[in-house]
Amino acid sequence: MRVIRFLCAILAFCAFGMNVSAHEVRPSIADLSSDAENLTLSVTLNAEAILSGADLTSVEDTDALAESDQIDAMRALPADELSALISENAGALASAIQIQSPEGPVSLGLTDTTITPEADQSLPRDTVLEFQGSLPDGTDTVTVTWPAEWGMLVLRQQGVEEPFTGYLSGGEASDPIMLAGGGELSGWSSFLTYIPVGFDHIVPMGLDHILFVLGLFFLTSRLGPLLWQISAFTLAHTVTLALGALGLVNIPGYIVEPLIAASIVFVALENIFSNGMSKWRPVVVFLFGLLHGLGFASVLGEFGLPQGQFIPALLGFNVGVEVGQLFVIACAFLIVWIALRVDALEMTERTGQVFYGVLTLIFIVMAFLMKGTGFEAYVVLPAPAFFLPLAFLSALCILSATNVDKLEAYRNYVAIPASCFIALVGAYWFVERVFL
């Protein structure tokens, strides 16, 4: 009976995970060029989401937005109708992007629209908007401020030597860009700049990578097996991230993404049916790490790395990914630490029950208090979908502490149910990415 209640709870929480994986939000990409008189900004973006007025800050999927239905309706429009809608809003779109020179602002106007046809409406459709503006006399540098609600931007300078490359969050202004070139980041600056980019693609944007890492975490409470798995995973995705970023390996996303979902299911199921780390688990994790590295490489491939500082930027991105993974593991460990201590008889059953009872209540209250408060601007999930699984994990820890007198209470009451949840979400993503 207790197992049935576990599975019902898992299925209920799995429904939250299913809401976050259909219409991907990618960074916008802007190419900046200029001559003596004019500046041109060619921007590839998600026009439907921007026209809807949605806030794309830290959002991975448009299904998580209140404007989701409106975005889907525009996604279904033929290219000429979407282009007409963009023309109606051309003034607002142009004025939202602020370009400033020491001699004064640069006023932009929309000069061209190109819409990439996409037969599958579940995939984002790229729109390229070309803006032009006259440069004030004597302008040699400009700064670009990206609209706060438009999400992330990769800004690339074209047509000059040592071009500027920057990664801007919504509302952030670029450093001064020298129009004649020479503003390329140094090796150290490139390294530091791309660390938060890598971190961001784990926390909060990389939900599938987060679930995979948690799958590694819930295999066993012993530190040694976790270190073996993380080491194998890190080595593998570092290899394919580098090969993919260099263009030496290129496997389409429609192949890689379902396999990443399958890898989540595999490690979670092995947690359930295997008591401890098998000899071949690090090998399997290594192979799956190769797939995840290709996923990271596809992210970099969308906006590229500064060619003059390719290696430092790549290393910075990879360090950010590792920091993100360790952050996920640290958070999971902090939540279950008391349960592990109770399971090892180093703390009392009562301590675990009180601690996790309070923690469960806090997470449930936060799930509803934070709903609709802008919390979604900082994570890729609605507040209930973020906090309720944490409440679920805390409730499992209560059961572990209550049943500490039984053999392997932590594994049976925490690790296995959590792995069931992870496997179900991964299985849904696999089906969605292959068939839906």
Disulfide bonds with the S-S distance in Angstrom:
none
